[in-house]
Amino acid sequence: MAPVTTTQPTPPTRPTQRTVLAGARVVLPSGVVEGGRLTVDGGTIAANEQAEHVTLDLAGRGYTIVPGFVDLHNHGGGGASFTSGTAQDILTGVRTHREHGTTTLVASTVTNDLGVLARQAAVLSELVEQGDLAGIHYEGPFISPCRKGAHDEGLLRDPDPAEVRKLVEAGRGAAKMVTLATELPGGIESVRLLADLGVIAAIGHTDATYDQTRAAIDAGATVATHLFNAMPPLQHREPGPIVALLEDERVTVELINDGTHLHPAVLELAFASAGAGRVAFITDAMDAAGFGDGLYQLGPMQVEVVDGVARLVEGGSIAGSTLTLDTAFKRGVTLDRLPLADAVLATSTNPARLLGLSDRIGTLEPGKDADLVVLDEGYEVVGVMRKGEWVVRPA
């Protein structure tokens, strides 16, 4: 396991007055504004009124301002895991991803004993209550052994609704999403339970057929966990879950845009089929994100990262990613040729909607949290603001 820093995240610079960010391209819900102005008053975005303010002049640098990124599916970063059991490790990972523009983050667990997951949830829920995390995502143990990926097969179990409820309750109101193989015994009942509890039921690590997937969506499933990965491939006589998930307007599809998990043509297919309004870029990041190659632990499984690609030491399965959302955004607009507005939908607006936080985050509008990312002309991060406080201040 790579070494983990033991220092607390550095407190960001606190805002003291109204600030106007002027001269950069600004991506708004209404369109892209060249040479725009964005006013921050305390921790929120304000209307561009004539009032006493300090101007941060960003003109002439080729900068673009977009909403803070929102990651629905993330296991750690900066050499630290969200399932280590310590608040310090979790905060290290959170800080790493914030420096890369992710201002809102859901912490994902990985398959383990139910008692271990409950203890992890107790730590994570405290950080949700403090505002450091936006929620908990349980990825496993209710998944298919046929599509287990980087999960310990010996710890997998069918999604018994009573056990699903216990895990949700262990999160003390912080559980936001549960990934299930809904074709397993108890899967459909568990989807209905999650829908009743206000928790997102996500279909993933599944061996479901097309019809079984349709049944799960009708029962209330609304997310495809890292679409294409850990599920049967599309076949012309048996379309499987991929077609069912892409074609249904009720479903948002997660995509890992790191160049390893998906071929660019497959990503293009997903956007063409689902539309930009139903795609959410995720990292599925593990400890090595923002840290480097080496040996790591993902739950009970050992992972080796070589040239930025994470694989299980035993078996060689891809084990999450080392992705950060700024890289996913940059790939989207440069290599995948997405319009800026579509990349913003995938990294900010759509995941904010899924989390029920559209009134606070996901777009740059007056009254919302001042969560934003400043990108240079090559779409590299040069500034990050969260709730009006600079995490990374533009030079």
N, C-alpha and C positions, 0 to 999 in steps of 0.2 A: 504494500500500500504506500502510495506517495505521501510525503510529509504534509501535514495540515497546519496552517497558521493558527496561532492561539490568541491573536489580538482581536479586539472587537472592531467591527466595521467603523471606519472613520466617519464621524458625524459630518453630514453635508453642510455647506454654507447656507445659513438661514436667511430668507428674504427679509428686508427691513422696509421696503417701500415698493410702490408700483414701478414695474420695469417694462420697457417696450423693447422687444426684439425686432429690429428693423432691417430691411434690405435683403432678406433671404427669400428664396422660394418657399411658400407655405402651402402644404397640402390640406385643404379644408374639405368638408363634406360637399360643398358646392362646386369644388374644382380646385385646380392648381393656380395659385396667385403668385406671379413673379414680382419680386421686390415688395413683398408683403410686410405687414406689421402685426405682431402678436403681443398683446398686453397681458402681463401677469400681475395680479394684485394679491399679495399674500400667497396662499396656496392654490388659488384658482385662476382660471383664464377670465379676463374681463373684456368688456366691450372697448373698442378703440376710441375712447373719449379723450377730449382735450382736458387734461388734468396734470397736476404736477407729477413728474415721473423722471426716471433715469433711463436713458436710451443706450442699449447695447447695439452698436452699429455693425451689422454683419454683411453690409453691401460689398459687392465686388469680389467676393471670395468663392462664389459658386456654391454656397451653402443651401441646403434644403432642410426645412423643419417638418417633422412628421409626428404623429401621436406616439407616446410611449408604447413600447411593444408589450404584448400580453401573451404569456406562455401558459398553455393549458396542461402541459405534459413535460415534466422536468424532474430528474432524479438527483441532480446535484451539479457541482462545478467548483472550480478553484481548488481542486484536490480534496473536496469535502462532499460527503453524501448526506442527502436528506433523510436517510434511514439509519444513520449511525447511532441515533439515540441522544445526541447532545445538541443543545440549542446553539452552542458556539459553532459547530460544524455547519449547521443549517444556515446560520447567519453569514458564514464565510461564502457558502455557495450563492446565497441571495445577493451578497455584495458583488460577487464576480459577474453575475448576470445583469445586475443593474448597471455596471460599468459598460456593458455592451448594449444598453438601451432597453432592457426588460424591466419596466417599472412596476409591472404586476405579474405575479408568478404563483402558480399552483404547484405544490410539492407532491410528487408522485412516489408512491411506495413500490416495492417489488415483492413478488410472492414470498411468503414466509409463514411460519406458524401463526395461527390467529391470535394467540396471546402476545407474540412479539409485535404483530401489526397493531394491536390495541395499545401497547406501550409506546410504539412510535407515534401513533395518532395523538396520544396525550401530550407529547412534547410539541408536535406540529400544531396542535390546536391552540396552545398557548401563544405561539408566534402568529397565528391567525388573529387571535384576540388582540394582540399588540399592533397589528397592522403590517407586519413584516411579510406575511404570506396572504394570498387571497383564498386559500382553501387547500383541501387534501384530495388527491386522486388515488384511489386504490387500483393498481394494475396487478391483478391476481389477488388471491389464488384461484379464482373461479374461472379458469381458462382451460382450453383444450390441450391435453397432452400431445395431440397430433400437431399443434401449432404453438408449442410452448416457447420457442425462441430462447431467450436468455433467462428462463425461469426454471427453478428446480422442480423436476417432474415429481419427485417424491413428496412435495408439499402441496401439490395441486389437489383441488377438491371440487365437487359439483356445487353449483350455486344454490345451496339451501337457503330459502328466504329468511329463516330464523337467524342463520349465521350472517347473512348479508345485513340484516337489521342490526345485529350486535356490532358489526364493524362500523356501520354508519353512526350508531350511538356512541361508539368509542371516540369519535371525532368531536363530540359535544357541539354539534351544529356547524362544524367546519368542513364536513365531507361535501365535496362538490360533484365528484364523478366516480363511478365504479365501472371498470372494464370487465365485461363478461363474455364468455362463449355461450351465447344464449340458446344454442341447440342442446346443451347439456341438461340433464334432469334438474328441474327447478328454475331453469333459465328464464322462461317466459313469466313465471310467477314473480321472480326476482325483479324483472324489468318493471312489472306493474307496481311492485312495492316501492321501488326507487322513484318512479314517477309520482306516486302518492306522497312520498317523503320530500319531494322537491329536489331530488338528487339526479344528476344526469346519468342515464344508463348508456354506456358506450359499448358498441359491438367490436370485439377485437380478440386476437389470439384465438381465432375461431375456425372450425371446420364446417361451418353451416352451409347448407344448400341455399339456392336462390329463394325458394319458398320459405324455408325456415327463417331466413333473414327478413323477408317481408313480414312474417308473423311477428318477429321481434319489434320491428318498426311500428307495426300497428298496435303493439302492446305499450309503446312509449319510448323506445330507444331513439335517441336523437343525434348520436355521434358515432363516427367510424374511427376507431383507434388506429393511428398510423396506417391509413388505407394502403392496400396492396401488400403490406408487410405482415407476416404471421397470419395469412389467410390463403385459401385456395386461389390459384391463378385463374384468370378468366379463360373459359373454354367455350367454343361455339355451340356445343350441345348442352353444356351445364355451366351457365353463366356465373353461378356461385354468388357469394356475398358482394363482390365488387360491383356488379351491375346493379343489384338491388340498392346498394348504398348510394351509388352515383345518381341514380334516376329519381330518387325520392326527395322532394323539396323539403321534407321535414328533417332531413339529415345534414349535418355539417361534417365534412370529411377532413381529418387531420392529415397533413403531408409533412414529411421530413425532407426539407429541401437542402440536403448537404452534398449532393452529387454522388453519394454512396448508396443510399437507400432507394433512390428513384432515378431512373433515366430521365433526362429532360423531356423526351417525347411522351413519357408516361405522365409527367407533371402537366404537360400541355393538354393531354387527353382529359385529365381530371378537371382542369379549368374549363375546357370546352364543354364537358358533360354536365358538371355541377353548376358552373357559373361562379364568378369571383365572389358572389355573396354567400357561398356555402363552403368556402375553403378556409381552413385555419392552419397556418404554418405553426409547427411545434418543433422543439428541439429534441425531445426524448433524451436529453443530455444526462450523462453520468459524471462521476467525479472529475474526469480528465478535461472536461470543457473549460477552456481558458487556463489550462494548467500544463499539459504536456503528455508525451508518451510515457509508458511505464506499466507497472502492474497495479491493479486496483481491485476493490471488492465491490460487487453489485449484489446486495443482499447476501445470501450464503454462497454466491458464485464468484470465482476468481476470473478477472478480465485482464487481457493484455491489450494495450493501445500501441499500435505501430503506425507511424505516418498519419496520425489523427483518426484512425479507424479502430473502433473497439470491438474485440471478439472474445468469446469465451475461451479460456485456456483449454478446457476440455470440450472438444466437438467443433470449435471454430465458428459457432453461430455469431452473427452480428449482435452486439450487446449494447443497445442504445447508441448514442452518438456523442461526439465531442463538439457538437454544434452550438452556436449562440445565435440568437434571432437576428442580430445585425448582419451576420453572414447569410442567413436565409433571405433576408430582405435584399441584400446586395445581389445575390445570385438571381433573385426574382426579376429585378429591373435591368440587370446587365446581361446575364447569360440566357435567361428565359424570356426576356423582352416583354415583361409585364408592364402595363401602364402604371405609373406611380400610384394612382388611385386604387388599382387592384392589389398592389403589394401592401398598401395601408389596410385595405379590407382584411387581407389574410393575416397580417401580423398584429393588428390592433382592434379594428372595429368588430369583426366577426367573433373573435374569442371573448371580447368584452360583452357582447350581446349574449353569448352562451352562458356566461357567468352571472347574468342578470345585473351587470354593472354599467350598462349603456348610459345611465343618467349621470355617471361620474367620470368615466374614462372611455377611450376608444376613438375619440375624435377631438379635434381642436375647436371647441365652441365655448362661448361665454358661459360661465357658471360651472363648468366642469373642472376637475382637478388639473392643475398645471403640470401634467405629465407629458414630456416631449423629448424628442431626440433631434439633435442637430447633426447633419451629415455633410461631409465635404463633397466636392464634385465627383469623387470616385466612390461615393456612398460609404465611406468609412466614418465611424462615430468620432465627432469632435466635441460633442456636448450632450449631457443627459440631465434633465431636470425631473424631479419627482415631487409632486405636491408643492411646487414653487421653490424647491431647494435644489441647488446644483449638486449633483453627484459627480459629474464631470463638467467643468466650466470651460467653454470655448476660449482659446487663447486670444 
